[in-house]
Amino acid sequence: MKIDVLSVEPLCDKAKCAASLNEFLDGFSDEPLLTEETVCAKRFTMNGHDDALQCCEEALITYTPDETLAGLKIDGHSQYQLTDSKGQQFMMIVLEALPGQLRVMKGHIPYGEIAPGAAELICVFDIARFPDLVKLTEFDLEDLPSFHEARMEVLSREGNTLRLYICDGLFSPINMTMTLTGITREESCMDDADDPWAYFRQEACVSGVELRCDEAKYSVRIHNNYCAVGQRDGKRYIAQRVINELLICCEKLEMSFARRSSE
């Protein structure tokens, strides 16, 4: 669907943000408690952000009203990709759609870079296309957990069918088996290794697993991307972005989950 972006504004509850950060810093810092007036500067310094549209996790997109947006999926899970007039891509979850306005959850994506003008909005993750994710409720989970510092095993590869096992994530209470059938494409972008399969087999080398879909296929992105942070004039800044990604596209995707052993 097409929209004409007029403006983008940050949405932030500064009082809530200050309270959350004060709780996090309790016992780690002797600095005065943060207030609505001081919390933004602290967040910017800690995370290397330059402005509110990078820092705030929610934003308000104002656009020329269009009835075609009535079909947006507003379920707290389905994700959209906005491609602006310069071809830049931005991810979001639509929280509320009003005539001429979208309130979105964007994470820390720098929305200040969105160019006004004609843009395309497409759904790249429709939770209805992933019925196996309902099984996560058995583990008191609503979405895939962070597989930070996990590793990947290839259980089998026969023809165009691949079975993968993602296990031992630091913050994950589960391990996951994925069966990808009808594989149409495999590609990788690696800064830290030449062989993505060997790299992700190592302990602590998987930091995330992302699922995507379109009308014809599914895709799985396994990654371990990170930023090297530097200091300049007392402020943190991103000195280097390191990319380690493996992308697999397929016609069918099945998932099963098992609770991690407590041992």
N, C-alpha and C positions, 0 to 999 in steps of 0.2 A: 504494500500500500504506500501511496505517496503522501507526504505532508510538506507544507511550506513553513519551515522553522523561522519564527520571528525573533525569539529571545530564549535564553536559558538562565535561570536564577537558582542559587543554592537554597536549600531548605534545611535549616538546622535549629534544633532546640538547644540553645546555648546553655541554659540552666541544667538540662539533663546531661549534656556533654561534659560540663564542668564537674558535676557530681560523680559521673562515671570515672573521669580521669583522676579526680581526687581520691576515689576509692582505690584505683589501681596504684597510685603513687604512695598511698599510706604506708609509712614505714621505710620507704626508699628515698624519700626526699625531705629535707628540712625547710623547703621553700614554703611561703605562705599559700593558703588554700586558693585554688583558682576560682575566678568569678566569671560571669558572663562577659565581662570586659577583657579579661586576660586569657581566657581558655583558647581562643583561636591562635594567638601568637605561640602559645605553648605547643599546641598540636602541630602547627606548621614547622616549628623547630625540631620536634621529636621525629616527625615523619618525612621531613624534607619536602613538605608541600610549599607551594608558592601562593596559593589563593584558596578561597572558600569553595570554588567549584571543583577543586581537586580534593579538598579535605572532606567536605560534607558528603555523606553517603546517600542523601536524597536530593533531588533537583526538580524544578518545575520547568517544563518545556511549554512555551507558548507558541501556537501555530495557527495558521488560517483554518478555521473550522471546516471539517470534512466529515460527511456522514459515513464514509467508508470505515472510519475508525470505530464504529459501533461494535464491530466484531472482535475487538481486542480481547485476549484471554487475560482476565484479572483474577488469578487464583493463588497468587503468592509464590508460584513455582515456575510457570512458563516464562521463558526469556526471549527478549527481542534484541535485534541488532539494528541500529540506526546507522545508515551510510549517508554522510552529509554531502554537500555540493562539491566538496574537494575530494571525495572518495574515502574520507576517513571513517573508521568504523568504531562504534561505541555500543557497549552492552547495557541492558537494563531489564528490570522487572517492573511492569506497569502496576502501580498501586491504586491509581484512580484515574479515570478518564472523564473529563468534562468537555463541553464544547469549547474548543480552542485551547485546552490545557491538558497536559499529562503530568501527573505526579509519579515520579519513578524512583525506584531503588537502583542506585548505580554503583555502589561500592566507592572505591577511591579512584575511579577513572576520571581523568582531567577533562571534565565537560566544558571548561572554558575554551577548549580548542574547537568546539563544534562551530562550523561555519553556517551563518544564516542562509536561508534560501531553500531550494528544493532538496528534499531528502527522501530516502526510501527506508521503510520500516518493515522488517520481516521477522517472523517467529522462527527462532533457531532451536528452541527447546520447548516442545509441547508435551507436558507431562502425561497427557492421555496416550501418547505414542510409546510410553515406557511402563506398561502395566506391571512389570516385575518389581518396580520400585515400591509398590504397595507392600511387598514382603518386608520392607524396612520397619514397618510398624511393629513387627514381632520383636524388634530390638529397641523399641521406644525411640525410633529415629523417623524424621519426616523427609530428610534428603540424604544423599550420599554424604558420609562424614569426610573430614579431612583425612587423606591418606598420607599425611606428612611423614617423611622419613620411612616410607614403606619400600618394598621391593616387588618386582614382577617376575613371575615364573611362566614359561611357556609350557603348558601341560601337554598340548598336542598341536600338530599342524598337518592337515590332510587336505590336499587340493586347495580349494578356496575357503576352507573352514579352519578357524584358529581358536584355541581355548587358552585363555589367560587366567592367571591367578594373582591377584593383588593382595599382599599380606603384610602383617606386622607394622602397620602404620602407628606412629607414636600416639596420635590422638584418636585413633579409630577403635571402637569396640568390636569391629567385625572384620572378617576377610571376605573377599569377593571373587567369584568365578564368573568369567564372561566368555560366552560363545559367540563368535562373530562369523556369520555365514554369508557366502556370496561376496567375498572381499573384492572391491573394485579399485581400491587405491591404497598405497602405503607411501608415506613420505616422512622425512624427518629434517629437523634443523638443530644441529648440535654444536655448541661452543666448547664443551668439555670432553668430547669423545668423538671418535669416528663411527663406532658401531653402537647404534641406539639400543639394540637388544642386549648386548653385553653390559652397557651402562646401566640400564634400568634393572638388571638382575641383581646389581649390587645392593647391599643393605643401605637404607636411608637415601636412595637415589630417586625415588618417586615422591613428589610433593603434592601431586594432585591428579585426579582423573575427571575429565569433563565430557559430558555426553551432549551431542547435538543431533538434530534431525531436520530433514526437509521432506517434501512430498514423496521423494523416491528412495531415500537412503538414510542410514544412520552414520554417525562418525564418533569415534572415541579419540580423545586427545590425552595422552599421558605425558606429563611434563615435570620438570624440575627447574623452573625459571627463578632467578633471584637477581637482586641488585647489590652491587658493591657500593657502599656508602662512604663518602669522604666528608671531611670537615674543612670549612673555610670561614674565617672570621667568626668562629664560634657557632656556625650554623651547619647542619647536616645537608648534604646534597647527594644526589645520585651520580656517582662517578662513572658507573658502567652498568649496563643491563646485560645479563647473561641468559642465553636462551638454550634450553635443552628440551626438545619436543618430538614426540612420535605421534603421527596422525594416521588412523586407519579408518577407511570408509567401507561400509558393507551394506548388504540388502536386508539382513536380519540380525537382531541383537537380543541375546538372552542373558539374564543375570541370576545368580543365586548367591546367598549370603550364609555365613556361618559365624557364630560368636567366637572371638579369639579365646584361646586358652589362657587361663589366669597364671599359668606357670611361666 
